[in-house]
């Protein structure tokens, strides 16, 4: 397998699907948050892409700095409790629109074949 395959996949997602812009537009109901919603959702998205079974497994991956090639050294990662609390109060309309945009782009790029 090629080296840095996962980093290339993240760059592809950012360039083609504009995932970073969609994540930056997400909002939640937290009051005076320490971390932006995008800082909390991005590690969760990575966990989803890697098919991580639980938040505890994601917690250990974040603690062991397994995403060091993706996040800069200056970026402080939120705790798993912060991720869990944010997911509970995140606004679903933003997630829905981001998902719709991603699926439309995938159809345009012929990743999926539409069957009518």
Secondary structure, DSSP 8 states (H G I E B T S, - for coil): --TTHHHHHHHHHHHHS-HHHHHHT--B--SS-SS-HHHHHHHHHHHHHTT---HHHHHHHHHTTTTTTTS-TT-----HHHHHHHHHHB-HHHHHHHHHHHHHHHHHTTSS----
